[in-house]
Amino acid sequence: MPLTSITRRASALALPCPWYPADLLLQLQSTLAALAELDVRHQIHQKQLHGWAGPKAIKMRYAAQLSERYQRERTPYVQRPTELQHLMDQMTFRY
């Protein structure tokens, strides 16, 4: 039996409707993109520092500062998915 538009329409109606905010996917994508950008930038800075021929004590201090800055900048983005999950959980209990 050939597929008809009625069959296709019925299967499309069977798909569940999303119950999360419309911009949730955008928020997750932007969070992951920001994390990826921070990771790449951190790797580049580490490579530059590793290739620098300066004194070892200064390199160690810069490496520590680089690591601290990386963690400080990364923390809000790592916490964001948990915040979004909490928001989705609150919305689920409303229905």
The 8 nearest C-alpha neighbors of each residue, nearest first, counted from 0:
[[1, 2, 3, 6, 4, 5, 7, 9],
 [2, 0, 3, 6, 4, 5, 7, 8],
 [1, 3, 6, 0, 4, 7, 5, 8],
 [4, 2, 5, 6, 1, 7, 8, 0],
 [3, 5, 7, 6, 8, 2, 9, 10],
 [4, 6, 8, 3, 7, 9, 2, 10],
 [7, 5, 9, 3, 4, 8, 2, 10],
 [6, 8, 4, 10, 9, 5, 11, 3],
 [7, 9, 11, 5, 6, 10, 4, 12],
 [8, 10, 12, 6, 11, 7, 5, 13],
 [11, 9, 13, 7, 12, 8, 6, 14],
 [12, 10, 8, 13, 9, 14, 7, 6],
 [11, 13, 9, 10, 14, 8, 15, 7],
 [12, 14, 10, 11, 15, 9, 8, 16],
 [15, 13, 12, 11, 16, 10, 17, 9],
 [16, 14, 13, 17, 12, 18, 11, 10],
 [15, 17, 18, 14, 13, 12, 19, 11],
 [16, 18, 19, 15, 20, 21, 14, 23],
 [19, 17, 16, 20, 91, 90, 87, 21],
 [18, 20, 17, 87, 21, 23, 90, 91],
 [21, 19, 23, 22, 18, 87, 17, 24],
 [20, 22, 23, 19, 24, 25, 17, 18],
 [21, 23, 25, 20, 24, 26, 19, 27],
 [24, 22, 26, 20, 25, 21, 27, 19],
 [25, 23, 27, 26, 22, 28, 21, 20],
 [24, 26, 28, 22, 23, 27, 29, 21],
 [27, 25, 23, 29, 24, 28, 30, 22],
 [28, 26, 30, 24, 25, 29, 31, 23],
 [29, 27, 25, 31, 30, 26, 32, 24],
 [28, 30, 32, 26, 31, 27, 25, 33],
 [31, 29, 27, 33, 28, 32, 76, 26],
 [30, 32, 34, 28, 33, 29, 35, 27],
 [33, 31, 29, 35, 34, 30, 28, 36],
 [32, 34, 36, 30, 35, 31, 29, 37],
 [35, 33, 31, 37, 32, 36, 38, 30],
 [34, 36, 32, 38, 33, 37, 31, 39],
 [35, 37, 33, 39, 34, 38, 40, 32],
 [38, 36, 34, 40, 35, 39, 41, 33],
 [37, 39, 35, 41, 36, 40, 34, 42],
 [40, 38, 42, 36, 41, 37, 35, 43],
 [39, 41, 43, 37, 42, 38, 36, 44],
 [42, 40, 38, 44, 39, 43, 37, 45],
 [43, 41, 45, 39, 44, 40, 38, 46],
 [44, 42, 40, 46, 41, 45, 47, 39],
 [45, 43, 47, 41, 46, 42, 48, 40],
 [44, 46, 42, 48, 43, 47, 49, 41],
 [47, 45, 49, 43, 48, 44, 50, 42],
 [48, 46, 44, 50, 45, 49, 43, 51],
 [47, 49, 45, 51, 50, 46, 44, 58],
 [48, 50, 46, 47, 51, 45, 58, 52],
 [51, 49, 47, 48, 46, 52, 45, 53],
 [50, 52, 48, 49, 53, 47, 58, 46],
 [53, 51, 50, 54, 49, 55, 48, 58],
 [54, 52, 51, 55, 58, 57, 56, 48],
 [55, 53, 57, 56, 58, 52, 59, 51],
 [54, 56, 58, 57, 59, 53, 52, 60],
 [57, 55, 59, 58, 54, 60, 53, 61],
 [56, 58, 60, 59, 55, 54, 61, 53],
 [59, 57, 55, 61, 60, 56, 62, 54],
 [58, 60, 62, 56, 57, 61, 55, 63],
 [59, 61, 57, 63, 62, 58, 64, 56],
 [62, 60, 64, 58, 63, 59, 65, 57],
 [63, 61, 59, 65, 60, 64, 58, 66],
 [64, 62, 66, 60, 65, 61, 67, 59],
 [65, 63, 61, 67, 66, 62, 68, 60],
 [64, 66, 62, 68, 63, 67, 61, 69],
 [65, 67, 69, 63, 64, 68, 62, 70],
 [68, 66, 64, 70, 69, 65, 71, 63],
 [67, 69, 71, 65, 66, 70, 72, 64],
 [68, 70, 66, 72, 67, 71, 73, 65],
 [71, 69, 73, 67, 68, 72, 74, 66],
 [70, 72, 68, 69, 73, 74, 67, 75],
 [73, 71, 69, 70, 74, 68, 75, 37],
 [72, 74, 70, 76, 71, 75, 69, 77],
 [73, 75, 77, 76, 71, 72, 70, 78],
 [76, 74, 78, 77, 73, 79, 72, 71],
 [77, 75, 79, 78, 74, 73, 30, 34],
 [76, 78, 74, 75, 79, 73, 80, 34],
 [77, 79, 75, 76, 81, 80, 74, 82],
 [78, 80, 82, 76, 81, 77, 75, 83],
 [81, 79, 83, 82, 78, 84, 77, 27],
 [82, 80, 84, 79, 83, 78, 85, 77],
 [83, 81, 79, 85, 80, 84, 86, 78],
 [82, 84, 86, 80, 85, 81, 79, 87],
 [85, 83, 81, 87, 86, 82, 80, 88],
 [84, 86, 88, 82, 83, 87, 81, 89],
 [87, 85, 83, 89, 84, 88, 82, 90],
 [88, 86, 84, 90, 89, 85, 91, 19],
 [89, 87, 85, 91, 90, 86, 84, 92],
 [90, 88, 86, 87, 92, 91, 85, 93],
 [89, 91, 87, 93, 88, 92, 86, 94],
 [92, 90, 88, 93, 89, 94, 87, 18],
 [91, 93, 89, 90, 94, 88, 87, 86],
 [92, 94, 90, 91, 89, 88, 87, 18],
 [93, 92, 91, 90, 18, 89, 88, 87]]
